[in-house]
Amino acid sequence: MVANGKSVTAAERYQQPYEGFMSNNFVVPRSVLLATPMDASLLHYGHEDTLFGWQLAQKKTTIVHLDNPVLHIGLEVAEAWLAKQQQAITNLYALAIRHPGLSTKAWHTWRRLHRLGLMRFIVMYAERHHLQWIQNLSQQQPPNLRLLDLLKLYWLEQAHRKHK
């Protein structure tokens, strides 16, 4: 898990063991996987590990975190990575609708902004600037990850509008 551009230590992740669970680097006993299989209905990229972590939390399955970072060495072009991010947010919306207790920081923020009536302002701003944000995230080194947070809120809103 990464926060503010830095890897989060195992000790930090242990404070909230299920939040931000990622399936790119984990080991699980066969019995746990059989009792909590990965959701085979998910056909697109993104948040299948969020769902799995949430399901483990529902069953109060113990998670032990280790300091064993996954290194990203830039093998994927930025445009492909951003497309995956958008697909992941679309998947997150569908999963959160199906599983009301499931939450991520983006989902929680989006719901809160909706309740406060502020999401429409972010959408108005994003509709004017999202292409610039994508360009920044694709070309600037290091990219401004706050723009990715705004894009995720915008993409959640787009998924919501398609779902209505």
Legacy VTK file of the C-alpha trace (Angstrom):
# vtk DataFile Version 3.0
C-alpha trace
ASCII
DATASET POLYDATA
POINTS 164 float
0.000 0.000 0.000
1.229 3.494 -0.812
0.260 6.711 0.962
1.571 10.122 -0.024
3.987 8.503 -2.468
5.643 6.332 0.206
5.206 2.658 1.009
3.223 2.062 4.167
5.058 -0.139 6.650
3.637 -3.399 7.961
3.312 -1.825 11.417
1.214 1.011 9.964
-0.953 -1.386 7.936
-1.483 -3.559 11.005
-3.360 -0.649 12.649
-6.162 -1.132 10.086
-5.386 -4.562 8.659
-8.214 -4.784 6.105
-8.042 -1.249 4.727
-6.243 -1.107 1.432
-5.716 -4.878 1.182
-3.924 -5.647 -2.080
-3.748 -9.058 -3.659
-0.566 -8.403 -5.630
1.671 -9.783 -2.891
0.004 -12.112 -0.402
-0.096 -15.690 0.815
-3.250 -17.316 2.096
-3.953 -20.811 3.390
-5.965 -22.967 0.998
-8.725 -23.323 3.606
-9.210 -19.523 3.764
-9.343 -19.225 -0.015
-11.871 -22.062 -0.240
-14.006 -20.420 2.476
-13.673 -16.983 0.855
-13.146 -17.490 -2.869
-12.317 -14.569 -5.126
-15.473 -13.303 -6.831
-15.496 -14.939 -10.281
-18.223 -12.557 -11.504
-15.714 -9.702 -11.699
-14.812 -9.484 -15.346
-12.863 -6.211 -15.357
-9.758 -4.902 -13.650
-9.907 -3.358 -10.232
-10.917 -3.699 -6.606
-11.319 -7.470 -6.587
-8.765 -7.353 -3.772
-10.780 -4.650 -1.972
-13.768 -6.993 -2.025
-11.644 -9.944 -0.887
-10.192 -7.918 2.006
-13.681 -6.755 2.995
-14.923 -10.352 2.940
-12.007 -11.391 5.155
-12.929 -8.592 7.562
-16.563 -9.776 7.644
-15.340 -13.219 8.663
-12.842 -11.698 11.121
-10.022 -13.558 9.395
-6.679 -12.529 10.833
-4.351 -10.748 8.426
-0.641 -10.559 9.198
1.214 -7.805 7.354
4.863 -8.119 6.347
7.321 -5.590 4.980
7.700 -7.100 1.526
7.227 -4.252 -0.960
6.325 -4.681 -4.587
8.510 -2.485 -6.751
7.110 -0.748 -9.793
9.815 -0.197 -12.375
7.733 1.572 -14.993
6.869 -1.330 -17.265
3.444 0.052 -18.081
2.902 3.278 -20.003
1.049 5.999 -18.116
-1.953 5.989 -20.452
-2.555 2.261 -19.911
-2.168 2.706 -16.162
-4.700 5.559 -16.142
-7.157 3.487 -18.186
-6.815 0.747 -15.562
-7.432 3.295 -12.810
-10.653 4.403 -14.489
-11.778 0.792 -14.973
-10.978 0.078 -11.324
-13.164 2.988 -10.198
-16.027 1.751 -12.391
-15.592 -1.675 -10.782
-15.485 -0.096 -7.319
-18.823 1.606 -7.943
-20.460 -1.662 -8.998
-18.978 -3.543 -6.042
-19.983 -0.899 -3.513
-23.561 -0.954 -4.805
-23.659 -4.771 -4.479
-21.899 -4.780 -1.091
-23.055 -1.697 0.871
-20.503 -2.159 3.669
-17.541 -2.122 1.296
-15.615 1.146 1.346
-12.428 2.803 0.196
-11.203 6.333 0.789
-12.434 7.367 -2.675
-15.867 5.793 -2.126
-16.200 7.313 1.343
-15.202 10.770 0.072
-17.532 10.557 -2.930
-20.503 9.571 -0.731
-19.751 12.321 1.762
-19.500 14.954 -0.979
-22.851 13.738 -2.324
-24.508 14.004 1.081
-23.165 17.542 1.499
-24.286 18.541 -2.016
-20.716 19.368 -3.057
-20.112 16.723 -5.700
-21.726 18.868 -8.385
-19.003 21.504 -7.921
-16.254 18.946 -8.341
-17.983 17.635 -11.474
-18.262 21.146 -12.946
-14.571 21.745 -12.256
-13.549 18.304 -13.505
-15.496 18.646 -16.747
-13.343 21.668 -17.581
-10.006 20.315 -16.377
-9.950 16.493 -16.453
-8.048 16.335 -19.760
-5.316 18.563 -18.266
-5.207 16.326 -15.190
-4.790 13.245 -17.371
-1.989 14.984 -19.273
-0.267 15.865 -15.999
-0.564 12.312 -14.729
0.724 10.947 -18.047
3.656 13.265 -18.590
4.809 15.073 -15.457
7.493 13.488 -13.287
6.530 13.091 -10.570
2.823 13.360 -11.358
0.486 15.249 -9.033
-1.410 12.379 -7.381
-3.985 14.789 -5.907
-5.229 15.117 -9.477
-5.723 11.349 -9.557
-7.861 11.650 -6.424
-10.033 14.253 -8.173
-10.249 12.093 -11.290
-11.388 9.134 -9.197
-14.204 11.223 -7.714
-15.165 12.360 -11.212
-15.106 8.781 -12.525
-17.223 7.608 -9.579
-19.761 10.269 -10.456
-19.759 9.165 -14.086
-20.362 5.565 -13.008
-23.168 6.759 -10.729
-24.842 8.681 -13.557
-24.655 5.644 -15.851
-26.181 3.489 -13.121
-29.219 5.726 -12.524
LINES 1 165
164 0 1 2 3 4 5 6 7 8 9 10 11 12 13 14 15 16 17 18 19 20 21 22 23 24 25 26 27 28 29 30 31 32 33 34 35 36 37 38 39 40 41 42 43 44 45 46 47 48 49 50 51 52 53 54 55 56 57 58 59 60 61 62 63 64 65 66 67 68 69 70 71 72 73 74 75 76 77 78 79 80 81 82 83 84 85 86 87 88 89 90 91 92 93 94 95 96 97 98 99 100 101 102 103 104 105 106 107 108 109 110 111 112 113 114 115 116 117 118 119 120 121 122 123 124 125 126 127 128 129 130 131 132 133 134 135 136 137 138 139 140 141 142 143 144 145 146 147 148 149 150 151 152 153 154 155 156 157 158 159 160 161 162 163
